[in-house]
Amino acid sequence: MVGSIEAKSLLTNGSVQLQHNGLNLEEKLDEFRRLLGKSDKDPLKIVSIGAGAWGSVFAALLQETYGGFRDKFQIRIWRRAGRAVSRETAEHLFEVINSREDVLRRLIRRCAYLKYVEARLGDRTLYADEILKDGFCLNMVDTPLCPLKVVTNLQEAVWDADIVVNGLPSTETRQVFEEISMYWKERITVPVIISLSKGIETALEPVPHIITPTKMIHQATGVPIENVLYLGGPNIAAEIYNKEYANARICGAEKWRKPLAKFLRQPHFIVWDNSDLVTHEVMGGLKNVYAIGAGMVAALTNESATSKSVYFAHCTSEMIFITHLLAEEPEKLAGPLLADTYVTLLKGRNAWYGQMLAKGEINRDMGDSISGKGMIQGVSAVGAFYQLLSQSSLSILHPEEKKPVAPVESCPILKTLYKILITREQSTQSILQALRDETLNDPRDRIEIAQSHAFYRPSLLDQPLFFSNGFT
């Protein structure tokens, strides 16, 4: 039965080794190590950059799966030092600890429990990197993780890593990887990079184009694009760590995506591979955009199923419209891609943000980084997609008026979100007006326009390439 496939086998030397689906974990680890050219005495070194919810859970999953093979596998996680934990969060963290006997016993054994008592009383300040070592992600304190090896010095974290996992928001990815490139100038071997980040940047020169996180990493480090992959899927980080069945796709060059899919796959977390990096990465950013609107609609209509379904029809048609601008043959918004959109609209942090804005419990002046939730990535993505699609040089022929218009004119939801979140010239209530399409155009019409090959704009992915170090 799915979710209960894990078994133990007694080896001839008396040790116990885990098996997943009949596959010996050590054999799977050894197979991947050989692919990377690792010698017997040289462990596979993985570092996760950024300690948000998904980055922390991803590192914890690998630690729990392969961490027992200490001579062959090492994983560490980097986060900036100095982020203080508020007393309110410390009090809540104390409650979580005392509600979980396994966590309580673990902290007592590690002589770490007393500091949480002192933090609850206000006699001590805890720091995010400090609690991460004990298995607590600041953005997800209700879900204790396994203890993690935490490094706050970026150079120490990355200089010899075989695999680097990008768990940063897209808004921080370029800056951090430009710094990382400085530490790789003398490096001989080329690392493999797995990006979990969802979001885009827009650049207007030499022509309007988007830059996804994998391209940001490629540009910043000079690591060949075939070594930079994207992992995404319909998942909520805490639920995955709690072993709820989930799946994801790793996208990129065949050389690495197939062996990585096998290496990352677990009984409760199935990883498929796919070559369509563009569609998956762009959809990863778009779903956060439209999740904010979904949260607003849910809050403003008292969770009306009818209103939410109308919104879903319009937002998915806009997503299809946009991806067809960017890729000649984008994967259809179905199956895993549709599921990824659905789960984000249903329960992601961006949907929560939209709900809280509409209810008046938070406001835009609080910024895009919310305590206990982390970065609300959809806000910057709204600005980036709007800026890109409003360029007159990308004009398309309006089907009714028969005149050139910027692509954003066919995306009323995106336009409204921009006016709510970026220019702030409209209130959240305006999202409901955007659903009332006075032209009576079926969302299918937008999809049919997009699926015309004449609609594809290859220039949107054109970008200058440069190499900041010696990788070739």
Secondary structure, 3 states (H helix, E strand, C coil): CCCCCCEEEECCCCCEEEEECCEEHHHHHHHHHHHCCCCCCCCEEEEEECCCHHHHHHHHHHHHHHCCCCCCEEEEEECCCCCECCHHHHHHHHHHHHHCHHHHHHHHHCCCHHHHHHHHHCCCCCEHHHHHHCCCCCCCCCCCCCCCCEECCHHHHHCCCCEEEECCCHHHHHHHHHHHHHHCCCCCCCCEEEECCCCCEEECCCCCEEECHHHHHHHHHCCCHHHEEEEECCCCHHHHHCCCCEEEEEECCHHHHHHHHHHHCECCEEEEEECCHHHHHHHHHHHHHHHHHHHHHHHHCCCCHHHHHHHHHHHHHHHHHHHHHHCCCCCCCCCHHHHHHHHHHHHCHHHHHHHHHHHCCCCHHHCCEECCCEECHHHHHHHHHHHHHCCHHHCEECCCCCCEECHHHHCHHHHHHHHHHCCCCCCCCHHHHHHCCCCCCCHHHHHHHHCCHHHCCHHHHCCCCCCCCCCC
